[in-house]
Amino acid sequence: QTQLVESGGGLVQAGGSLELSCTASGIIFSINAMNWYRQAPGKQRELVATITSHGSTNYADSVKGRFTISRDNPKKTVYLRMNSLKPEDTAVYYCHTVVIITRMDYWGQGTQVTVSS
């Protein structure tokens, strides 16, 4: 059974930092790209960052220079390091992947990030 389990959300003041983690099970982690999405209240879910199986990364313009996505293949874990947080970063953050073999996509349960001004 494929599962993505996030952790690391919480409440932080503006300018602070948080690191999210997402641990996968039931997939060959190393060959799949991994994504972080977020959804703020009343807004559509948006793609925040992507890391390919080769370690190439891509970021939404709104987080470039502040967020860093990374992966640890032996631990089957992807991270999102968030620095210089702003109130507008407040959202539920979701880990996501499309399994390359089956083309099925999976979502984590989400973790709340709240940035106070």
Sequence and secondary structure as in RCSB ss.txt:
>XXXX:A:sequence
QTQLVESGGGLVQAGGSLELSCTASGIIFSINAMNWYRQAPGKQRELVATITSHGSTNYADSVKGRFTISRDNPK
KTVYLRMNSLKPEDTAVYYCHTVVIITRMDYWGQGTQVTVSS
>XXXX:A:secstr
  EEEEE  EEEETT  EEEEEEEESS GGGS EEEEEE TTS  EEEEEE TT  EEE TTTTTTEEEEEETTT
TEEEEEE S  GGG EEEEEEEE TTT  EEE   EEEEEE 
